[in-house]
């Protein structure tokens, strides 16, 4: 049985009061809270096994290296990669996408080629491709979605020509929570000879991912949205593609041989991990992944779907409340407006009531504008969220309505 009340006890932050009130955290889409096991794992390494990795023959360095490379194996299993060398550690999903845009893009894109993305992309999956297009002479194309953010197969297919060399698509909108049919998108793109990158930053915390089943060429996500620490992200890439990519950054630990005249580079993943890696954070992320897998994605998905249904039912009966997040395939992210109240004013009152939400354009400004807004309020849930959190949210909204 999925006992969320007991699960919350694993997260020390929920014992903290906010403005003297219960901590109602509804901003997991921005960054998830951390279970005690993640905090303990990182503290343990700092206390008992800290030294630089890959460089020492002494016990501390070997222990740290073992933790780091074990984390890589945990992440390999988490996404279903064929080979552990297909897992590259980065700082976050943003760096993962920039790595691909700079390295793969620099080598493979040329004038007249096309890069295809959707209207729903986070800035991290838009701006790197704008820059890649400027540098290579490629053309960035953006396919349209429905007014509610849903996928339109005809719009995608209309843009998917033989000139498209790369399709880069979010698996789950960070604004609306819409979950996209990425397996079908990947298959269609491959038939046209395009390489596919999936931004799984939101998806990875809510759905089980299997890169071999999806057959994506790249997949990126961040640790901090997956109940792990900040400063660590993952790039999955197929072995044959990574081997053909030049380094993204250069320095120590990513080389084969160095002379004053010439340098040769290590094989992936080391080639893409210049300098001292965030090995403590990698171990923390591995601990978070093990925690999530122990709870089971089937259980997490059912729990979150129940909360999505509960939130939607509340929304229908709340006067002046407009829920933008209404897809047939909806995750736990809810963009909304209330009676024309400015999102910043709304969030201020909610914060006073101990309710944490996010406002703004959510690093997806063109998409928010496309929806007809300059700024949106957004609530989001995680594996630790309660029906009582949603009750507290809507009760606080009543105070907002009365105040304004």
Phi, psi and omega per residue, in radians:
X1 nan 2.406 3.138
X2 -1.505 1.752 -3.089
X3 -1.743 1.622 -3.033
X4 -1.151 -0.505 3.110
X5 -1.105 -0.691 3.091
X6 -1.279 -0.664 3.123
X7 -1.033 -0.710 -3.133
X8 -1.065 -0.457 3.118
X9 -1.179 -0.320 3.096
X10 -1.360 -0.175 -3.077
X11 -1.968 1.723 -3.016
X12 -1.027 -0.443 -3.076
X13 -1.137 -0.397 -3.103
X14 -1.348 -0.095 3.008
X15 -1.510 -0.130 3.135
X16 -1.475 2.410 3.047
X17 -1.506 2.585 3.070
X18 -2.022 2.006 -3.064
X19 0.923 0.641 3.121
X20 1.345 0.103 -3.094
X21 -2.078 2.899 3.102
X22 -0.981 2.455 -3.140
X23 -1.339 1.781 3.101
X24 -1.792 1.643 -3.026
X25 -1.673 1.916 -3.140
X26 -2.165 0.839 3.115
X27 -2.391 0.606 -3.114
X28 -1.139 -0.496 3.120
X29 -1.094 -0.506 3.098
X30 -1.377 -0.824 3.096
X31 -2.878 2.279 -3.096
X32 -1.482 2.654 3.045
X33 -1.297 2.876 -2.974
X34 -1.965 2.302 3.041
X35 -1.269 2.765 -3.093
X36 -1.018 -0.568 -3.108
X37 -1.101 -0.575 3.104
X38 -1.219 -0.793 3.117
X39 -1.066 -0.766 -3.123
X40 -1.125 -0.733 -3.114
X41 -1.087 -0.762 -3.126
X42 -1.191 -0.722 3.099
X43 -1.111 -0.673 -3.139
X44 -1.070 -0.761 3.140
X45 -1.152 -0.779 3.120
X46 -1.070 -0.585 -3.095
X47 -1.480 -0.582 -2.921
X48 -2.189 -0.313 -3.000
X49 -2.498 0.624 -3.079
X50 -1.667 2.197 2.967
X51 -2.990 2.874 -3.132
X52 -1.178 2.554 -3.044
X53 -1.579 2.775 3.011
X54 1.157 0.049 -2.977
X55 -2.156 -0.222 -3.008
X56 -2.102 2.530 3.058
X57 -1.620 -0.008 -3.099
X58 -1.571 2.901 -2.938
X59 -1.052 -0.769 -3.081
X60 -1.097 -0.768 3.132
X61 -1.141 -0.702 3.128
X62 -1.140 -0.663 3.105
X63 -1.142 -0.771 3.135
X64 -1.116 -0.734 3.120
X65 -1.098 -0.713 3.122
X66 -1.083 -0.746 3.103
X67 -1.081 -0.749 -3.094
X68 -1.140 -0.845 -3.096
X69 -1.296 -0.480 3.014
X70 -1.145 -0.665 3.088
X71 -1.047 -0.681 3.104
X72 -1.079 -0.716 3.113
X73 -1.152 -0.679 3.105
X74 -1.073 -0.747 3.140
X75 -1.231 -0.588 3.050
X76 -1.019 -0.852 -3.142
X77 -1.152 -0.615 -3.097
X78 -1.076 -0.745 -3.114
X79 -1.702 -0.078 3.119
X80 1.336 0.509 3.129
X81 -1.183 2.599 -3.124
X82 -1.238 -0.614 -3.008
X83 -2.369 2.444 -3.139
X84 -1.087 -0.441 -3.129
X85 -1.297 -0.063 3.081
X86 -1.509 -0.004 -3.130
X87 -1.824 1.992 3.093
X88 -1.891 2.256 3.067
X89 -1.545 2.315 3.118
X90 -2.236 -2.999 3.083
X91 -1.415 -0.495 -3.073
X92 -3.087 3.127 3.119
X93 -1.107 -0.594 3.121
X94 -1.019 -0.831 3.118
X95 -1.160 -0.636 3.120
X96 -1.029 -0.793 -3.120
X97 -1.226 -0.704 3.074
X98 -1.068 -0.644 3.104
X99 -1.038 -0.850 -3.131
X100 -1.138 -0.790 -3.120
X101 -1.063 -0.712 -3.102
X102 -1.358 -0.789 -3.041
X103 -1.452 -1.104 3.133
X104 -1.108 -0.765 -3.101
X105 -1.074 -0.774 -3.127
X106 -1.051 -0.645 -3.072
X107 -1.474 -0.551 -2.927
X108 -1.921 -0.346 -3.109
X109 -1.599 2.525 3.105
X110 -2.522 3.013 -3.114
X111 -0.949 2.280 3.118
X112 1.637 -0.318 3.047
X113 -1.197 2.806 -3.141
X114 -2.178 2.499 3.035
X115 -1.982 2.275 -3.060
X116 -2.071 2.172 3.074
X117 -2.312 2.985 3.132
X118 -1.685 2.951 3.073
X119 -1.151 -0.361 -2.965
X120 -1.531 0.098 -2.956
X121 -1.279 2.476 2.942
X122 -1.084 2.673 3.118
X123 -0.915 -0.571 -3.111
X124 -1.176 -0.324 3.093
X125 -1.982 0.351 3.065
X126 -2.164 -0.993 -3.022
X127 -1.100 -0.741 3.104
X128 -1.004 -0.576 -3.138
X129 -1.385 -0.515 2.999
X130 -1.059 -0.799 -3.123
X131 -1.186 -0.722 3.112
X132 -1.055 -0.697 3.123
X133 -1.137 -0.757 3.125
X134 -1.067 -0.690 -3.063
X135 -1.338 -0.549 -2.994
X136 -1.845 -0.252 -3.065
X137 1.519 0.070 3.071
X138 -1.256 2.921 -3.136
X139 -1.980 2.269 3.089
X140 -1.601 2.107 3.112
X141 -1.979 2.536 -3.090
X142 -2.205 2.095 -3.122
X143 -1.587 2.580 -3.008
X144 -1.404 2.637 3.016
X145 -2.013 2.975 3.033
X146 -1.147 2.904 3.137
X147 -1.083 -0.424 3.087
X148 -1.620 0.107 3.096
X149 1.583 -0.003 -3.129
X150 -1.250 2.681 3.117
X151 -1.230 2.433 3.079
X152 -2.104 1.790 -3.075
X153 -0.925 -0.691 -3.092
X154 -1.119 -0.653 3.136
X155 -1.183 -0.702 3.097
X156 -1.110 -0.866 -3.089
X157 -1.116 -0.588 3.127
X158 -1.093 -0.576 -3.114
X159 -1.586 -0.221 -3.011
X160 -1.569 1.488 3.119
X161 -1.759 3.091 3.101
X162 -1.209 -0.211 3.092
X163 -1.387 -0.272 -3.135
X164 -1.289 2.060 -3.141
X165 -1.720 -0.378 -3.138
X166 -2.587 2.357 2.973
X167 -1.979 2.225 3.117
X168 -2.193 2.103 -2.917
X169 -2.471 2.422 3.039
X170 -1.292 2.539 3.061
X171 -1.447 -0.420 -3.104
X172 -2.680 2.179 -3.105
X173 -1.113 2.283 3.106
X174 -1.396 -0.135 3.102
X175 -1.669 -0.852 -3.015
X176 -1.868 -0.287 -3.098
X177 1.404 0.091 3.125
X178 -1.111 2.291 3.109
X179 -1.736 2.190 -2.998
X180 -1.719 2.666 -3.100
X181 -1.367 1.253 -2.971
X182 -1.175 -0.547 -3.140
X183 -1.102 -0.750 3.120
X184 -1.182 -0.662 3.110
X185 -1.109 -0.771 3.136
X186 -1.083 -0.811 -3.119
X187 -1.061 -0.783 -3.134
X188 -1.128 -0.710 -3.141
X189 -1.135 -0.735 -3.139
X190 -1.103 -0.597 3.120
X191 -1.117 -0.425 3.094
X192 -1.645 0.035 3.113
X193 1.478 0.229 -3.108
X194 -1.556 2.583 2.990
X195 -1.477 2.571 -3.074
X196 -2.208 2.283 3.000
X197 -1.967 2.316 3.070
X198 -1.924 2.156 2.998
X199 -1.471 1.809 -3.074
X200 -1.807 0.418 -3.051
X201 -0.982 -0.790 3.093
X202 -1.454 -0.732 -3.016
X203 -1.075 -0.672 -3.007
X204 -1.075 -0.427 -3.126
X205 -1.502 -0.174 -3.008
X206 -2.140 -0.412 -3.064
X207 -2.308 2.499 3.042
X208 -1.160 2.308 -3.125
X209 -1.947 2.402 3.035
X210 -2.339 1.772 -3.038
X211 -1.152 -0.478 3.119
X212 -1.265 -0.670 3.078
X213 -1.195 -0.739 3.108
X214 -1.169 -0.628 -3.077
X215 1.172 0.481 3.054
X216 -1.233 2.704 3.137
X217 -1.536 -0.606 3.063
X218 -2.382 2.646 3.025
X219 -2.590 2.334 -3.054
X220 -2.208 2.463 2.994
X221 -2.748 2.885 -3.099
X222 -1.878 2.618 3.116
X223 -1.256 -0.645 -2.981
X224 -1.227 -0.364 3.064
X225 -1.502 -0.161 -3.084
X226 -1.915 0.558 3.076
X227 1.199 0.225 3.079
X228 -1.827 -3.017 -3.080
X229 -1.363 2.893 2.982
X230 -1.329 2.888 3.049
X231 1.405 0.200 3.091
X232 -2.444 2.311 3.098
X233 -2.436 3.054 -3.085
X234 -2.313 2.394 2.900
X235 -2.082 2.073 2.942
X236 -1.614 2.395 3.032
X237 -2.534 2.492 3.088
X238 -1.068 2.449 -3.037
X239 -0.900 -0.862 -3.045
X240 -1.162 -0.504 3.121
X241 -1.343 -0.797 3.126
X242 -1.045 -0.708 -3.116
X243 -1.085 -0.471 -3.078
X244 -1.605 -0.012 -3.079
X245 -1.681 2.418 3.063
X246 -1.312 2.854 3.114
X247 -1.031 2.590 3.086
X248 -1.596 -0.775 3.042
X249 -2.254 2.698 -3.109
X250 -2.181 2.757 -3.112
X251 2.692 -2.545 -3.121
X252 -1.353 2.692 2.967
X253 1.252 0.085 3.091
X254 -2.106 0.309 -3.035
X255 -1.966 2.788 2.982
X256 -1.750 -1.112 3.090
X257 -2.333 2.464 3.120
X258 -2.247 2.234 2.937
X259 -2.204 3.051 3.089
X260 -1.146 -0.365 -3.068
X261 -1.710 -0.542 -2.980
X262 -2.725 2.621 3.072
X263 -2.245 2.416 2.964
X264 -1.982 2.669 -2.936
X265 -1.941 2.671 3.140
X266 -1.188 2.856 3.036
X267 -1.260 2.759 3.011
X268 -1.085 2.615 0.080
X269 -1.497 -0.203 -3.058
X270 -0.983 -0.597 -3.118
X271 -0.972 -0.484 -3.067
X272 -1.865 0.237 -3.108
X273 -2.178 1.083 -3.104
X274 -1.168 2.465 3.058
X275 1.401 -3.088 3.109
X276 -1.190 2.102 -3.101
X277 -1.359 2.902 3.087
X278 -1.428 1.210 -2.984
X279 -1.276 -0.538 3.075
X280 -1.179 -0.746 3.112
X281 -1.139 -0.644 3.097
X282 -1.065 -0.738 3.098
X283 -1.139 -0.660 3.078
X284 -1.102 -0.714 3.101
X285 -1.130 -0.724 3.110
X286 -1.045 -0.688 3.106
X287 -1.129 -0.707 3.106
X288 -1.097 -0.759 3.141
X289 -1.093 -0.764 3.119
X290 -1.092 -0.645 3.107
X291 -1.115 -0.819 -3.135
X292 -1.095 -0.772 -3.118
X293 -1.161 -0.561 3.085
X294 -1.137 -0.683 3.077
X295 -1.194 -0.603 3.098
X296 1.611 2.180 -3.116
X297 -1.114 -0.585 3.113
X298 -1.057 -0.724 3.119
X299 -1.213 -0.745 -3.138
X300 -1.101 -0.787 -3.133
X301 -1.079 -0.733 3.136
X302 -1.148 -0.752 3.118
X303 -1.062 -0.805 -3.106
X304 -1.214 -0.626 3.094
X305 -1.113 -0.673 3.078
X306 -1.053 -0.699 3.136
X307 -1.240 -0.652 3.075
X308 -1.042 -0.799 3.123
X309 -1.115 -0.706 -3.133
X310 -1.136 -0.754 3.119
X311 -1.104 -0.788 -3.107
X312 -1.102 -0.672 3.114
X313 -1.135 -0.747 3.071
X314 -1.040 -0.767 -3.061
X315 -1.048 -0.685 -3.102
X316 -1.126 -0.463 -3.057
X317 -1.871 0.261 3.130
X318 -1.877 2.039 -3.067
X319 -1.074 2.303 3.080
X320 1.348 0.094 -3.088
X321 -1.676 2.164 3.100
X322 -2.015 2.034 3.118
X323 -1.667 2.035 3.125
X324 -1.405 -0.490 -3.071
X325 -1.421 1.548 -3.115
X326 -2.461 1.224 -3.139
X327 -1.786 2.825 3.031
X328 -1.238 -0.324 3.106
X329 -2.274 1.545 -2.881
X330 -2.012 2.232 2.998
X331 -1.646 -3.072 -3.001
X332 -1.462 0.887 3.056
X333 -2.206 2.246 -3.001
X334 -2.239 1.819 3.023
X335 -1.534 2.421 -3.031
X336 -2.703 2.914 2.946
X337 -2.388 2.763 -3.100
X338 -2.323 1.880 2.972
X339 0.855 0.553 3.140
X340 1.280 0.155 3.082
X341 -1.220 2.324 3.141
X342 -1.079 2.361 -3.105
X343 -0.928 -0.645 -3.122
X344 -1.163 -0.706 3.092
X345 -1.135 -0.736 3.133
X346 -1.050 -0.839 -3.109
X347 -1.125 -0.593 3.136
X348 -1.084 -0.785 -3.139
X349 -1.205 -0.734 3.112
X350 -1.060 -0.720 -3.139
X351 -1.058 -0.662 3.101
X352 -1.080 -0.491 3.140
X353 -1.592 0.134 3.113
X354 1.452 0.222 -3.109
X355 -1.811 2.114 -3.091
X356 -1.787 2.062 3.026
X357 -2.272 -3.121 -3.141
X358 -2.092 2.508 3.054
X359 -2.311 2.777 3.115
X360 2.180 -2.669 3.104
X361 -1.778 0.064 2.976
X362 0.996 0.621 -3.116
X363 0.930 0.594 3.049
X364 -2.514 0.894 -3.000
X365 -0.992 -0.795 3.133
X366 -1.062 -0.640 -3.135
X367 -1.223 -0.759 3.096
X368 -1.069 -0.730 3.065
X369 -1.087 -0.733 3.116
X370 -1.025 -0.597 3.110
X371 -1.335 -0.160 3.087
X372 1.762 0.326 -3.073
X373 -2.268 2.711 2.964
X374 -1.669 -0.469 -3.104
X375 -2.653 2.523 -3.141
X376 -2.340 2.589 2.965
X377 -1.550 2.518 -3.102
X378 -2.485 2.216 2.982
X379 -1.892 2.610 -3.135
X380 -2.624 2.610 -3.048
X381 -2.022 2.937 3.078
X382 -2.470 -2.990 -3.061
X383 -1.154 -0.296 -3.123
X384 -1.738 -0.011 -3.050
X385 -1.266 2.639 -3.088
X386 -2.058 2.736 2.961
X387 -1.037 -0.585 3.124
X388 -1.113 -0.516 3.062
X389 -1.118 -0.719 3.140
X390 -1.212 -0.675 3.042
X391 -1.023 -0.823 -3.120
X392 -1.092 -0.661 3.111
X393 -1.069 -0.878 -3.097
X394 -1.247 -0.529 3.033
X395 -1.143 -0.714 3.102
X396 -1.151 -0.599 3.096
X397 -1.096 -0.560 3.092
X398 -1.094 -0.649 3.098
X399 -1.178 -0.654 3.077
X400 -1.073 -0.823 -3.124
X401 -1.049 -0.762 -3.136
X402 -1.155 -0.679 -3.077
X403 -1.166 -0.672 -3.057
X404 -1.765 nan nan
